[in-house]
Amino acid sequence: MTEDFTAAFGRAPEGVWRAPGRVNLIGEHTDYNDGFVLPFALSRGVSVTAARRDDGMIEVRSRQAPAAVTAPVDGPPVVSEGWPAEHAWAAYPVGVARVLREHGTGGASLLIDSDLPQGAGLSSSAALECATALALCDLYGVEIDRPALARLAQRAENEQVGMPCGLMDQSASLLCTAGHALMLDCRSELSSQVPFDPAAAGLTLLVVDTRASHTLTGGEYGHRRAECEEAASLLGVDALRDVTDLAAALGTLRDPALRRRVQHVVTENHRVEAGVGLLRAGALPEFGAMLNASHLSLRDQFEVSWPEADTTVDVALRAGARGGRMVGGGFGGSVIVLTPAARAEKVRDAVTAAYEKRGWTAPQFLEAVPSDGARRVR
């Protein structure tokens, strides 16, 4: 990275920063409903090599994209500027730079590299935001605590990129620690580290990239969020997290789609809390039932699953896995499968064979090891 930066920009960098992608163990579509989530950081992520510049510009290059992008730090929301599609990836670091300029950062040259599969639902965008944010703060000596930095990165994605995401992804990338999942209350933003070590329990957590790529900046994700906000308004609560009598809430709503959305969010919050209890009690094998229930709810109540995800979960369970579910916003991306380590190869083979039988692109597998959050690496 240092050599490539010097070749690209004609000077040496001032440092290298890295932020991980994440897997949300359980708690999907609960973050923007002020609920609970339980993500952990992956070993894979995004690296940013950077140096200051004094002309008020942010220049970004990526090993995964052919064109460089240069833009003023002091500019309007990127989403309003109508950038061409080939420059869409650069909206994330530029957006972060435009938000952080209010806190004293300035221009920079950035070289980006990622070993996260794009479109797999592993939050490569948040990793890019968080690595950029750490780099800019360090370069300009700006001190912002990590929970606050996560909020600023989220703000950049909301305002600059136009993606109405919650706080989970940025918090996971910045706050997670190795061997743990992060229990995050998305309303209070309080968090705690929950022991999560599948290998110690004789288990493997596989991430299965279904190769059905997704994008969340358009219609369906925003529509689901709008449905949740409409349901909360009709129920007279600030957010669906505040629904305490599910039966009464379902009886109040006339729209069957809104009833399904509420049922998912309320029960998913309960699953997060129950799952945390299992992990703290050392009952990791029993966590598989929570994953299965979450997937069924996401498929049937929130309606964000897709054929490859449903097939992956079904085939993995028949091959001996303890549980599985789709992860991320939905409509494509990845599935997690909790399996005894001794059956992991059998599960991989069965899922691969199922894809081949259906004529789908072969899936890719990653053994997920709970890892540390973002940091300066050089």
N, C-alpha and C positions, 0 to 999 in steps of 0.2 A: 504493500500500500504506500509506504514511504517513497519507494523508488518510482512508482507510477505517478504519485502526486507531483514529485519533482519534475518528471518528464512532461506532465500535463500543464503545470502552472509555472515552470521555470524557477522555482524556489523550493526550499525545504518546508515541510509542514511543521506545525507547532505541537502536534499530538494526534493520537488515534483514540477514538471512543467507540464503544460497542454496546448495543442494547439488544436484548433477546426478544424473539417472538414468544408467544404464549399459547398455552392450551387452557381453555376453561373447563375444569374438571366437571363442574355442574353449576347451574344458575344461568340459563340462557334467556335473553330478552328480559331480564329482571333489572339490569343496571339502570336503564333510562326510566324505569318505573320505581326508582328509589329503593330497590330491593337489595338482595344479597347475592354475591357471586363468590366463586372459589377457584380462581385461576392459579396456574403455576408457570414459571418461566422455563423455556426450552434452552438447550445448549446452543441451538442455532439462532442467528440473529443478523443484525445489520451493523456494519462498521462504517464510521465516518472519520476520514483523515482531513484535517482542517488547518487553516491559518487565517489570521486577520487580514483585512484589506481596508484601506482608508478612503475609498472613493464612494462609500455608501451603497455598494452593490453586493449582491449575493450571487456567486457563480457556482453551479453544481454540475458535476460530472458523475457518471455511474458506469461501473464495469458492465452493468446489465442493459445499458441503453446507449445507442450510438451518438446521440446529439447532446451537446452541452447546452445549458440554459443559464442565461444571465438576466437578472431582474433587479430593480432598485429595492432596497430594504424598506424604504418609505414609500409604500404603494397601497392601492386599494385591495380589497379581498380578491384573491386569485380567481375565485369562482366567477367574478364579475368581469374578468378581463378576456374571457373567451380564448384561452390557450388552445393550441392544436392538440389533438389526442396523443401524439407522440411525446408531448411534453407534460402530460398529466401527472406522471410520477414526481416531477419536480415541484408540484404545488405543495407537497408536504413539507420539505425543508424550507422552501421560500415562505410558506405560511407561518412556520415556526419562527423564522427570522423576523417577520413583520410583527408578530405578537410580542416577541421578546425585546424588540427595540424600545418598547415602552418602559423596560426595566434596565436599560443602559447598554444593551449589546449593539453591535453594528455590523458592518459588512464582513464577508468571509468568502474564502474559496473552499469548496468541499468536494472531496472524492468519496463516493459511496460504493460499498460492496455488500452483497447479501448472499447468504447461503440458505435462506428460507425460500421454499417454493412459492412463487407468486400465485395468487388466486386459490390458495389452499385453505384459507380461513384461519391462518396461524398468526395473523396480525402483523404482517410485515410493514404495514403503513404506520402503526403505532411505534414499532421498533425504530423506524426511520425518523419519526418525529422526536422520540426520546433521545436517540443518539445525537441528533442535531442539536437538541436543546442543551444537553450536557456539554457538548463541544462549545457552543456559543457562550454559555455561562462561564466555563473555565477560561476561554480565550479572553474574555473581557472582565474577569474577576467579579462576576455577579453571583451573589450567594442567594439561592432560592431553595428552600427545603423541598424534599422530594414530593410530598403530597401536593404542595402548591405547584411544583413544576409539572406534575401530572395534569393538574387542572388547566394549566396554560397550554400544554400540548393538546389536550382535548379541545380547548377553545380554538386552537389553530385549525384543527380538523373540522370543527363545526362551522366556524365563520369563514375561514379561508378556502377550504376545499369544498364546503357545502355538504358534508356528510354528517348527519345528525346522530353521531355515536354517543354512547354513554362514557363513563369514566373508567370502566374496567380495564381496557387494553393498556392504556398508558400507566395506570397504577400497577398492573402486573409487571410491565417491563421495567419500571423504576424501583419497585418495592419488594419483589420476591427474593427469597433466599433459598439456597440449595437444600434439598431434602424436605421442602415444605411447600404447601399450597397457601395461598393468601386469602383468608376470610375477610371480605371487604363489605362493609355496610355503605352502600352507594348514596345514602342520604347524609349520614353523619360524617362519612369518609374515614371513620375509624376502621382500623384493620388489625389483624393478629395473624401470627404464623401458626399453621396447623401442620403437625408432622405428616409427611406423605413420602414414603419410601417403598415403592412396590417391590423392588429387588429384595429387600430385607424380609418381605412376607412371601417370597417365592413366586412373585407375580411379575408380569411384564405389562406395561401400558403401551400399546401400539397406536401410533397415529397413522391412519390410512388416508393418504391423499387420493380421493376418488377420481381425480383428474377432470372433474366437472367444475370448471373454473367459474368463480362467481365475482360479481361486482355489487357493492352496496351503496354506491352513490346515486343510484337511480331508484325507480319506483317502489318495488315491493317492500324493502326494508322501511323506507319512510312511511309507506302506507300502514304497515303494522304499528309503527310508533304512533301515528295519528289515530289509529283505532283505539289504542290503549289510552291515549289522552282523552278521546271522546268518551270512552267508558268511564273513566275516572270522573269526568265532569258530570255525566248523567247520574253517577252514584254519589256525588257530593263529597268526594274525597280529593285530597291534593294529588295523590298518586295511587296506583293499584296496590302498592305495598300496604296501604292503610285499610284495605278490605279485611275485616276480621270475621264476618259472617258470610261465608261463600254462598251458602244456600239462599240466603236473603238477597244477596247481590245478583245471583243468577235469575231469581224470580222477578227482580226489578227491571232487568234489561229485556227489551223486546226483540232486538236484533240478534239472531242466532250466532252470527259471526262475532259480535262483541262478547256474547256469553262465552264462546270458546276461548277468546283471547284472555278474558278475565280468569277463567278456570286454569289456564296454563300458568299465568303469572303467579297467582296465589299459591297453587300447589307446588310450583317450582321453588318458590321461596321456602316452603316447608321442607322440600327435599334438600336444599342447601343446608339448612340448620340440622336436619337429621343426619346428613352425610358428614358434617363436621363432628357430630357426636360419635359416629362410627370410627372416624379416623383417630380421634383423641382416645378412644377405647381400644385402639389397635385391631379393630375388626375390619380390616381392609378387604378381605374376600367378600364380605357381605355388602360392600359398596356397589358391587355389580348390579344388584337389584335397583338401586337408585338410578344408575345409568340407564337401565332398560325402561324404567318408568318415565324418565326425562325424555327419552327418544320418542316413546309413544305419544307423549303429550305434545312435543314439538311437531310430530307428524300429523296428529289428528286434531289437536286443539288450536295450535298456532299456525299450522299448515305452512311450514317453511322447509320441510325435508324435500328430498329428491330421490329418484329411483336408485341411483348407485348407493346412496347412504342407507336406504331401507334394506337393500340386498346385502350390503356389507354386514350390517348388524345381524340380520337373520342368519346368514351363512356362518358368521363367526360364532354365534351361540350354538348352532348345531354342530360346530367343530369342537366345542368344549370350552368356549370363552365364558367368563363369569358375567360379563355385561358389556354393553356398548351403546353409543349414541352419537348422533351428529353433533358437531361443534361449530361455533361461529354463528353468524347471522342467518345462514341458511341459503337455499337456492343454489347450492354447489359448495365445494370445499372439502373438508376432511371429516373423518369419523374417528373416535377413540374406542379402543377395544381393550378391556381389562381381562387378561387371560393368565392361567397358570403358566409359568415360564416354560415348563415341559411341553406345553401344547402350543406354544407360540408359532413354531414352524408349521404345524398342522393347520392352524388358523390362517396363516399367510397363504399357504398352498390352496386351501379351500376357497378363499376369497379371490385369489388370482384365477383359479379355474372357473369360478362363477362369472367373472368379467369376460373371460375368453369365450365362454359359452354364449354370452349375450352380445358378443361383437363389440364390447366397450374397450376403450383404451386401458391398457394394463395399469392397475393401481401402483402407487409407490408407498413404501412402508418406512416408518421412522420409529425407533424405540425411544420413547419420551422419558427423559431423566430430569426430574425437578432440579433446576439450576439457579445460579445467582442472577440478580437483576443487572441493570445497566451500570457501566463503570468506565473509567479511563484505563486503557490497556497499555498506553505508551506515552 
